[in-house]
Amino acid sequence: MSEPLSLQHVNGILSALNDVGRTEGNPGVLGVIKGMRNGFVYGARVRFAHSVVMSLLFRPGTIKDKLRFILNMTLQHGGNLRTREGGYRILWERTTTRSVCSPRSRGRA
């Protein structure tokens, strides 16, 4: 069985991602990563409140079943928004950095 991630591992991963995002050859990578993170956080926040209210009012079952439902719906919604935001950011970065109308594509600085 593998070891759980420690705080040092997480900090190392975050610093490596920041280094990749700041290099000249990878414009927009950091924006895509941060956008995906923000999409997950926003989706989880929105869905958590909705799931709590709906499960307590309308869902039959034990408290354990209701908590499992709330957690599953929260993670699923956060993941869906993360994926959509990642796709949107990738498309945005591709169209804005390689646009035919941009001054960079015509040889100007």
Disulfide bonds with the S-S distance in Angstrom:
none
